[in-house]
Amino acid sequence: MTPKDILKNYHYEKLTSKHDLSNFTCGVDDLDEFLKCDALDQQNQNLNVTYLAVHKNEILGYVSISADKIECKKINKKIEVKYPFYPSVKICRLAVNQKYKGIGLGNEILASICGLIKNLSKELGVKFITVDAYLNAYEFYKKNSFTPKRIHNIKKLERKAKRNETTSIFMYKSIKKIKIS
């Protein structure tokens, strides 16, 4: 099956105890461990919801989302009405199975979840999508129109990330920037 076929024929399933997660690996231990050990427990506690991208019973990737808020001082000051906090939805985790990296699946999953959140914002107040992006995913989110909180010392952040792969950068995207096709 070609990458194009996979991208056209996958679907989403909400994580349940019936899913076999044992063969999933994205190459980042923290993301693999979250899916296999924590995602379902956190979902059952209403802390977040995890959706699996599935093709022919194989997990291609996943995304976990939750409610969030963003402090006005963390974002660009060009907002029309200033409040101390704005309602947001957080992308808690997003990962692609190593077997399917490089075919655009991460972009596809991100676009799908952003579209879902944009539709949700028509029914429930949501102004931003937030993410604490691991440093190795910073460029991915930046290419997908996420704005980083001001970074004062990128070299210091990179040194910290070498010691700890879960070093993250707060990023956000306005719901207004999301186009639904």
VOPAFI-51400 format. One record per residue (C-alpha): chain; x, y, z. Coordinates in steps of 0.5 Angstrom, whole numbers, plus 500, padded with zeros to 3 digits. Layout:
N
<atom c="A" east="X" north="Y" up="Z"/>
...
END
This chain:
181
<atom c="A" east="500" north="500" up="500"/>
<atom c="A" east="503" north="507" up="498"/>
<atom c="A" east="503" north="513" up="503"/>
<atom c="A" east="498" north="516" up="499"/>
<atom c="A" east="493" north="510" up="500"/>
<atom c="A" east="495" north="510" up="507"/>
<atom c="A" east="493" north="518" up="508"/>
<atom c="A" east="487" north="517" up="504"/>
<atom c="A" east="484" north="511" up="508"/>
<atom c="A" east="486" north="512" up="515"/>
<atom c="A" east="481" north="514" up="520"/>
<atom c="A" east="480" north="516" up="528"/>
<atom c="A" east="478" north="512" up="534"/>
<atom c="A" east="477" north="514" up="541"/>
<atom c="A" east="482" north="510" up="545"/>
<atom c="A" east="479" north="504" up="549"/>
<atom c="A" east="482" north="498" up="553"/>
<atom c="A" east="481" north="494" up="547"/>
<atom c="A" east="486" north="497" up="542"/>
<atom c="A" east="493" north="493" up="542"/>
<atom c="A" east="498" north="499" up="543"/>
<atom c="A" east="504" north="494" up="544"/>
<atom c="A" east="507" north="495" up="537"/>
<atom c="A" east="507" north="502" up="537"/>
<atom c="A" east="513" north="506" up="537"/>
<atom c="A" east="514" north="513" up="535"/>
<atom c="A" east="522" north="514" up="537"/>
<atom c="A" east="521" north="518" up="543"/>
<atom c="A" east="520" north="514" up="550"/>
<atom c="A" east="516" north="519" up="553"/>
<atom c="A" east="511" north="519" up="548"/>
<atom c="A" east="511" north="512" up="547"/>
<atom c="A" east="510" north="511" up="555"/>
<atom c="A" east="504" north="516" up="555"/>
<atom c="A" east="500" north="512" up="550"/>
<atom c="A" east="502" north="505" up="553"/>
<atom c="A" east="501" north="507" up="560"/>
<atom c="A" east="498" north="513" up="562"/>
<atom c="A" east="493" north="515" up="556"/>
<atom c="A" east="487" north="511" up="558"/>
<atom c="A" east="487" north="512" up="565"/>
<atom c="A" east="488" north="520" up="564"/>
<atom c="A" east="482" north="519" up="559"/>
<atom c="A" east="478" north="515" up="564"/>
<atom c="A" east="479" north="521" up="569"/>
<atom c="A" east="477" north="526" up="564"/>
<atom c="A" east="483" north="529" up="564"/>
<atom c="A" east="484" north="529" up="556"/>
<atom c="A" east="482" north="525" up="550"/>
<atom c="A" east="486" north="521" up="546"/>
<atom c="A" east="485" north="519" up="538"/>
<atom c="A" east="488" north="514" up="535"/>
<atom c="A" east="489" north="514" up="527"/>
<atom c="A" east="488" north="507" up="525"/>
<atom c="A" east="489" north="504" up="518"/>
<atom c="A" east="487" north="496" up="517"/>
<atom c="A" east="488" north="495" up="525"/>
<atom c="A" east="495" north="498" up="525"/>
<atom c="A" east="496" north="505" up="529"/>
<atom c="A" east="499" north="510" up="525"/>
<atom c="A" east="499" north="515" up="530"/>
<atom c="A" east="495" north="519" up="536"/>
<atom c="A" east="493" north="525" up="539"/>
<atom c="A" east="491" north="527" up="546"/>
<atom c="A" east="487" north="533" up="547"/>
<atom c="A" east="484" north="537" up="553"/>
<atom c="A" east="481" north="543" up="555"/>
<atom c="A" east="486" north="549" up="557"/>
<atom c="A" east="487" north="556" up="558"/>
<atom c="A" east="492" north="561" up="556"/>
<atom c="A" east="494" north="567" up="560"/>
<atom c="A" east="494" north="574" up="556"/>
<atom c="A" east="501" north="576" up="558"/>
<atom c="A" east="504" north="569" up="554"/>
<atom c="A" east="501" north="571" up="547"/>
<atom c="A" east="502" north="577" up="542"/>
<atom c="A" east="499" north="583" up="545"/>
<atom c="A" east="495" north="584" up="538"/>
<atom c="A" east="489" north="582" up="541"/>
<atom c="A" east="483" north="586" up="540"/>
<atom c="A" east="480" north="585" up="547"/>
<atom c="A" east="484" north="583" up="553"/>
<atom c="A" east="482" north="579" up="558"/>
<atom c="A" east="487" north="575" up="563"/>
<atom c="A" east="486" north="568" up="560"/>
<atom c="A" east="483" north="566" up="554"/>
<atom c="A" east="479" north="559" up="553"/>
<atom c="A" east="484" north="554" up="549"/>
<atom c="A" east="484" north="547" up="547"/>
<atom c="A" east="491" north="544" up="549"/>
<atom c="A" east="494" north="538" up="544"/>
<atom c="A" east="497" north="534" up="550"/>
<atom c="A" east="501" north="529" up="546"/>
<atom c="A" east="502" north="528" up="538"/>
<atom c="A" east="506" north="522" up="535"/>
<atom c="A" east="507" north="518" up="529"/>
<atom c="A" east="509" north="511" up="529"/>
<atom c="A" east="516" north="511" up="526"/>
<atom c="A" east="514" north="506" up="520"/>
<atom c="A" east="510" north="512" up="517"/>
<atom c="A" east="514" north="518" up="519"/>
<atom c="A" east="516" north="522" up="513"/>
<atom c="A" east="509" north="521" up="509"/>
<atom c="A" east="506" north="527" up="512"/>
<atom c="A" east="502" north="524" up="517"/>
<atom c="A" east="504" north="528" up="523"/>
<atom c="A" east="501" north="534" up="519"/>
<atom c="A" east="495" north="531" up="517"/>
<atom c="A" east="493" north="529" up="524"/>
<atom c="A" east="495" north="536" up="526"/>
<atom c="A" east="490" north="539" up="521"/>
<atom c="A" east="485" north="534" up="523"/>
<atom c="A" east="485" north="536" up="530"/>
<atom c="A" east="485" north="543" up="529"/>
<atom c="A" east="479" north="542" up="524"/>
<atom c="A" east="476" north="539" up="530"/>
<atom c="A" east="477" north="544" up="535"/>
<atom c="A" east="475" north="550" up="530"/>
<atom c="A" east="468" north="546" up="529"/>
<atom c="A" east="468" north="545" up="537"/>
<atom c="A" east="469" north="553" up="537"/>
<atom c="A" east="463" north="554" up="534"/>
<atom c="A" east="459" north="551" up="540"/>
<atom c="A" east="464" north="552" up="545"/>
<atom c="A" east="468" north="558" up="547"/>
<atom c="A" east="475" north="557" up="544"/>
<atom c="A" east="480" north="562" up="542"/>
<atom c="A" east="487" north="558" up="541"/>
<atom c="A" east="490" north="552" up="541"/>
<atom c="A" east="496" north="551" up="545"/>
<atom c="A" east="502" north="546" up="545"/>
<atom c="A" east="508" north="545" up="550"/>
<atom c="A" east="512" north="543" up="544"/>
<atom c="A" east="518" north="538" up="545"/>
<atom c="A" east="524" north="542" up="542"/>
<atom c="A" east="525" north="537" up="537"/>
<atom c="A" east="518" north="538" up="534"/>
<atom c="A" east="518" north="546" up="535"/>
<atom c="A" east="520" north="547" up="527"/>
<atom c="A" east="514" north="542" up="526"/>
<atom c="A" east="509" north="546" up="530"/>
<atom c="A" east="512" north="553" up="527"/>
<atom c="A" east="511" north="550" up="520"/>
<atom c="A" east="504" north="549" up="522"/>
<atom c="A" east="503" north="556" up="524"/>
<atom c="A" east="504" north="556" up="531"/>
<atom c="A" east="507" north="562" up="535"/>
<atom c="A" east="512" north="561" up="540"/>
<atom c="A" east="512" north="564" up="547"/>
<atom c="A" east="518" north="569" up="546"/>
<atom c="A" east="524" north="565" up="547"/>
<atom c="A" east="530" north="569" up="551"/>
<atom c="A" east="536" north="564" up="550"/>
<atom c="A" east="535" north="559" up="545"/>
<atom c="A" east="542" north="556" up="546"/>
<atom c="A" east="540" north="555" up="553"/>
<atom c="A" east="534" north="552" up="551"/>
<atom c="A" east="538" north="547" up="546"/>
<atom c="A" east="543" north="545" up="552"/>
<atom c="A" east="537" north="543" up="557"/>
<atom c="A" east="534" north="539" up="551"/>
<atom c="A" east="540" north="535" up="550"/>
<atom c="A" east="540" north="533" up="557"/>
<atom c="A" east="532" north="532" up="557"/>
<atom c="A" east="528" north="530" up="551"/>
<atom c="A" east="522" north="533" up="554"/>
<atom c="A" east="524" north="540" up="554"/>
<atom c="A" east="518" north="544" up="551"/>
<atom c="A" east="517" north="551" up="548"/>
<atom c="A" east="510" north="553" up="549"/>
<atom c="A" east="506" north="555" up="543"/>
<atom c="A" east="499" north="557" up="541"/>
<atom c="A" east="495" north="558" up="534"/>
<atom c="A" east="489" north="562" up="534"/>
<atom c="A" east="483" north="559" up="532"/>
<atom c="A" east="482" north="564" up="526"/>
<atom c="A" east="488" north="562" up="523"/>
<atom c="A" east="485" north="555" up="522"/>
<atom c="A" east="482" north="554" up="515"/>
<atom c="A" east="477" north="548" up="514"/>
<atom c="A" east="476" north="545" up="507"/>
END
